[in-house]
Amino acid sequence: MRTTKVIMSAIFGIFIIGAISLAWAETRTKLVKYRVIDSHKYQSFVKNWDSKKHQVLYALISSPDEWNAVFHPAPIMGVNRPFCPDKKLYDKEQILVVSRVVNPS
């Protein structure tokens, strides 16, 4: 059972991405394993949302379309990283996103 967790931070926000194994739904009494992905793995950032209405954004992503609904590509000159995970990831995993707005320090 594999899962993925990504922690990314930016001046105006922090978000956590975690892929939860689809097997979790079958057995809720077992611990879910995860692995951490480098925060610079994908060139994307969380799209804006109404942070006054929802201080924390929670999203469970199980398809490329759902990724695109939450994230926006952030191309950087001279960098050749993907904007999103390969669609094969969703065959066995889901991504959990938790994001909140923080004040720059």
Accessible surface in RSA format (square Angstrom, percent):
REM  Atomic radii and reference values for relative SASA: ProtOr
REM  Chains: A
REM  Algorithm: Lee & Richards
REM  Probe-radius: 1.40
REM  Slices: 20
REM RES _ NUM      All-atoms   Total-Side   Main-Chain    Non-polar    All polar
REM                ABS   REL    ABS   REL    ABS   REL    ABS   REL    ABS   REL
RES MET A   1    96.24  49.8  32.27  21.4  63.97 152.3  43.44  36.9  52.80  70.0
RES ARG A   2   141.38  59.4 132.45  67.5   8.93  21.3  65.35  89.3  76.03  46.1
RES THR A   3     2.03   1.4   0.94   0.9   1.09   2.6   0.94   1.3   1.09   1.7
RES THR A   4     3.29   2.3   2.84   2.9   0.45   1.1   2.84   3.8   0.45   0.7
RES LYS A   5    64.02  31.2  64.02  39.3   0.00   0.0  17.70  15.9  46.33  49.3
RES VAL A   6     1.64   1.1   1.64   1.5   0.00   0.0   1.64   1.4   0.00   0.0
RES ILE A   7    87.89  50.0  80.74  60.1   7.15  17.2  80.74  58.1   7.15  19.4
RES MET A   8    23.60  12.2  23.20  15.4   0.40   1.0  19.70  16.7   3.90   5.2
RES SER A   9    86.82  73.4  57.28  76.4  29.55  68.1  21.39  45.5  65.43  91.7
RES ALA A  10    66.07  60.7  45.56  70.3  20.51  46.7  58.23  82.0   7.84  20.8
RES ILE A  11   116.82  66.5 102.89  76.7  13.93  33.6 110.97  79.9   5.85  15.9
RES PHE A  12   139.60  69.8 136.62  84.6   2.98   7.7 136.90  83.0   2.70   7.7
RES GLY A  13    15.20  18.7   0.00   N/A  15.20  18.7  14.26  39.1   0.94   2.1
RES ILE A  14    55.69  31.7  55.03  41.0   0.66   1.6  55.03  39.6   0.66   1.8
RES PHE A  15    12.55   6.3  12.55   7.8   0.00   0.0  12.55   7.6   0.00   0.0
RES ILE A  16    54.92  31.3  54.92  40.9   0.00   0.0  54.92  39.6   0.00   0.0
RES ILE A  17     3.61   2.1   3.61   2.7   0.00   0.0   3.61   2.6   0.00   0.0
RES GLY A  18     8.35  10.3   0.00   N/A   8.35  10.3   8.33  22.9   0.03   0.1
RES ALA A  19     1.40   1.3   0.00   0.0   1.40   3.2   0.00   0.0   1.40   3.7
RES ILE A  20    46.25  26.3  46.02  34.3   0.23   0.5  46.02  33.1   0.23   0.6
RES SER A  21     8.47   7.2   6.47   8.6   2.00   4.6   0.01   0.0   8.46  11.9
RES LEU A  22    71.00  39.5  62.30  44.6   8.70  21.9  65.52  46.0   5.48  14.8
RES ALA A  23    33.95  31.2  29.80  46.0   4.15   9.4  31.18  43.9   2.77   7.3
RES TRP A  24   105.19  42.2 104.37  50.5   0.81   1.9  90.07  48.0  15.12  24.5
RES ALA A  25    65.08  59.8  48.09  74.2  16.99  38.7  48.32  68.0  16.76  44.4
RES GLU A  26   150.39  86.3 110.40  83.5  39.99  95.2  48.03  92.9 102.36  83.6
RES THR A  27    37.85  26.9  31.75  32.2   6.10  14.5  32.76  44.0   5.09   7.7
RES ARG A  28   169.32  71.1 141.25  72.0  28.08  66.9  49.68  67.9 119.65  72.5
RES THR A  29   136.23  96.9  98.26  99.6  37.97  90.5  86.10 115.6  50.13  75.8
RES LYS A  30   132.64  64.7 120.94  74.2  11.70  27.9  71.11  64.0  61.53  65.5
RES LEU A  31   165.16  92.0 153.63 109.9  11.52  29.0 155.72 109.4   9.43  25.4
RES VAL A  32    45.33  29.8  25.73  23.3  19.60  47.2  25.76  22.4  19.57  53.1
RES LYS A  33   139.66  68.1 134.40  82.5   5.26  12.5  84.25  75.8  55.41  59.0
RES TYR A  34   130.80  61.1 103.73  59.0  27.08  70.5  61.82  46.5  68.98  85.0
RES ARG A  35   101.87  42.8  97.03  49.5   4.83  11.5  57.76  78.9  44.10  26.7
RES VAL A  36    97.84  64.4  69.55  63.0  28.29  68.2  69.55  60.4  28.29  76.7
RES ILE A  37    13.65   7.8   9.28   6.9   4.37  10.5  12.77   9.2   0.87   2.4
RES ASP A  38    94.64  66.3  77.87  77.5  16.77  39.7  39.69  93.4  54.95  54.8
RES SER A  39    28.50  24.1  24.78  33.1   3.72   8.6   8.18  17.4  20.32  28.5
RES HIS A  40   111.93  61.2 110.49  76.8   1.45   3.7  72.57  74.8  39.36  45.8
RES LYS A  41    95.30  46.5  86.73  53.2   8.57  20.4  37.04  33.3  58.27  62.1
RES TYR A  42    20.50   9.6  17.24   9.8   3.25   8.5   8.47   6.4  12.02  14.8
RES GLN A  43     7.97   4.5   4.22   3.1   3.74   8.9   3.74   8.0   4.22   3.2
RES SER A  44    11.26   9.5   2.95   3.9   8.31  19.1   1.91   4.1   9.35  13.1
RES PHE A  45    96.05  48.1  96.05  59.5   0.00   0.0  96.05  58.2   0.00   0.0
RES VAL A  46    17.66  11.6   5.88   5.3  11.77  28.4   5.88   5.1  11.77  31.9
RES LYS A  47    77.09  37.6  73.62  45.2   3.47   8.3  39.89  35.9  37.20  39.6
RES ASN A  48   152.39 105.1 122.37 118.3  30.02  72.3  33.50  80.6 118.89 114.9
RES TRP A  49    60.64  24.3  33.33  16.1  27.31  64.1  45.23  24.1  15.41  25.0
RES ASP A  50    80.41  56.3  65.39  65.1  15.02  35.5  35.04  82.5  45.37  45.2
RES SER A  51    38.68  32.7  31.45  42.0   7.23  16.7   5.34  11.4  33.34  46.7
RES LYS A  52   192.20  93.8 160.92  98.7  31.28  74.5 113.92 102.5  78.28  83.4
RES LYS A  53   154.28  75.3 121.27  74.4  33.01  78.6  73.72  66.4  80.56  85.8
RES HIS A  54   100.40  54.9  95.16  66.1   5.24  13.4  66.11  68.1  34.29  39.9
RES GLN A  55   140.76  78.7 131.11  95.8   9.65  23.0  34.45  73.3 106.31  80.6
RES VAL A  56    46.19  30.4  36.31  32.9   9.89  23.8  36.31  31.5   9.89  26.8
RES LEU A  57    36.59  20.4  35.43  25.3   1.16   2.9  36.59  25.7   0.00   0.0
RES TYR A  58   149.52  69.8 125.53  71.4  23.99  62.4  90.49  68.0  59.02  72.8
RES ALA A  59    17.92  16.5   9.85  15.2   8.07  18.4  17.61  24.8   0.30   0.8
RES LEU A  60    98.85  55.1  75.15  53.8  23.70  59.6  75.15  52.8  23.70  63.8
RES ILE A  61     0.75   0.4   0.75   0.6   0.00   0.0   0.75   0.5   0.00   0.0
RES SER A  62    48.50  41.0  35.93  48.0  12.56  28.9  14.37  30.6  34.12  47.8
RES SER A  63    33.85  28.6  33.51  44.7   0.34   0.8  29.65  63.1   4.19   5.9
RES PRO A  64    51.52  37.5  49.78  45.4   1.74   6.3  51.29  42.3   0.23   1.4
RES ASP A  65   114.48  80.2 106.97 106.5   7.51  17.8  30.83  72.6  83.65  83.4
RES GLU A  66    70.90  40.7  68.95  52.2   1.95   4.6  31.18  60.3  39.72  32.4
RES TRP A  67     5.39   2.2   5.39   2.6   0.00   0.0   2.02   1.1   3.37   5.5
RES ASN A  68    81.70  56.3  77.83  75.2   3.86   9.3  25.28  60.8  56.42  54.5
RES ALA A  69    73.86  67.9  45.78  70.7  28.07  63.9  54.37  76.6  19.49  51.6
RES VAL A  70    22.35  14.7  18.07  16.4   4.28  10.3  21.91  19.0   0.45   1.2
RES PHE A  71     4.00   2.0   1.28   0.8   2.73   7.1   1.47   0.9   2.53   7.2
RES HIS A  72    84.32  46.1  84.23  58.5   0.09   0.2  54.53  56.2  29.79  34.7
RES PRO A  73    61.89  45.1  59.01  53.8   2.88  10.5  59.18  48.9   2.71  16.8
RES ALA A  74    29.82  27.4  25.55  39.4   4.27   9.7  29.82  42.0   0.00   0.0
RES PRO A  75   102.50  74.7  78.80  71.8  23.70  86.1  79.27  65.4  23.23 144.4
RES ILE A  76    91.53  52.1  80.83  60.2  10.70  25.8  85.37  61.5   6.15  16.7
RES MET A  77   193.94 100.4 164.24 108.7  29.71  70.7 132.70 112.8  61.25  81.1
RES GLY A  78    89.29 110.1   0.00   N/A  89.29 110.1  44.69 122.7  44.60  99.9
RES VAL A  79    51.03  33.6  31.23  28.3  19.80  47.7  34.65  30.1  16.38  44.4
RES ASN A  80   153.89 106.1 123.71 119.5  30.18  72.7  34.22  82.4 119.67 115.7
RES ARG A  81    75.72  31.8  67.99  34.7   7.73  18.4  35.76  48.9  39.96  24.2
RES PRO A  82    72.95  53.2  60.84  55.5  12.11  44.0  71.90  59.4   1.06   6.6
RES PHE A  83    83.34  41.7  79.83  49.4   3.52   9.1  79.83  48.4   3.52  10.1
RES CYS A  84    46.99  35.5  42.36  47.2   4.63  10.9   1.97   5.0  45.01  48.5
RES PRO A  85     7.87   5.7   2.80   2.6   5.06  18.4   3.40   2.8   4.47  27.8
RES ASP A  86    93.56  65.5  75.83  75.5  17.72  41.9  42.29  99.5  51.27  51.1
RES LYS A  87   151.14  73.7 141.77  87.0   9.38  22.3  84.91  76.4  66.23  70.6
RES LYS A  88   153.48  74.9 144.92  88.9   8.56  20.4  89.31  80.4  64.18  68.4
RES LEU A  89    27.14  15.1  16.12  11.5  11.02  27.7  25.08  17.6   2.06   5.5
RES TYR A  90    22.07  10.3   9.82   5.6  12.26  31.9   9.78   7.3  12.29  15.2
RES ASP A  91   104.52  73.2  80.87  80.5  23.65  55.9  27.58  64.9  76.94  76.7
RES LYS A  92   153.80  75.0 148.28  91.0   5.52  13.1  93.70  84.3  60.10  64.0
RES GLU A  93     0.66   0.4   0.66   0.5   0.00   0.0   0.43   0.8   0.23   0.2
RES GLN A  94    37.71  21.1  37.71  27.6   0.00   0.0   1.31   2.8  36.40  27.6
RES ILE A  95     4.74   2.7   4.74   3.5   0.00   0.0   4.74   3.4   0.00   0.0
RES LEU A  96    64.19  35.8  64.00  45.8   0.20   0.5  64.00  44.9   0.20   0.5
RES VAL A  97     0.00   0.0   0.00   0.0   0.00   0.0   0.00   0.0   0.00   0.0
RES VAL A  98    39.55  26.0  38.30  34.7   1.25   3.0  38.30  33.3   1.25   3.4
RES SER A  99     3.74   3.2   2.41   3.2   1.33   3.1   1.33   2.8   2.41   3.4
RES ARG A 100   121.59  51.1 121.45  61.9   0.14   0.3  31.79  43.4  89.80  54.4
RES VAL A 101    78.63  51.7  60.78  55.0  17.85  43.0  60.82  52.8  17.81  48.3
RES VAL A 102    30.44  20.0  24.17  21.9   6.27  15.1  29.10  25.3   1.34   3.6
RES ASN A 103   135.56  93.5 116.53 112.6  19.03  45.8  25.89  62.3 109.67 106.0
RES PRO A 104    74.95  54.6  51.75  47.2  23.20  84.3  55.14  45.5  19.81 123.1
RES SER A 105   162.10 137.0  82.75 110.4  79.35 182.8  79.87 170.1  82.23 115.2
END  Absolute sums over single chains surface
CHAIN  1 A     7573.5       6311.2       1262.3       4497.6       3075.8
END  Absolute sums over all chains
TOTAL          7573.5       6311.2       1262.3       4497.6       3075.8
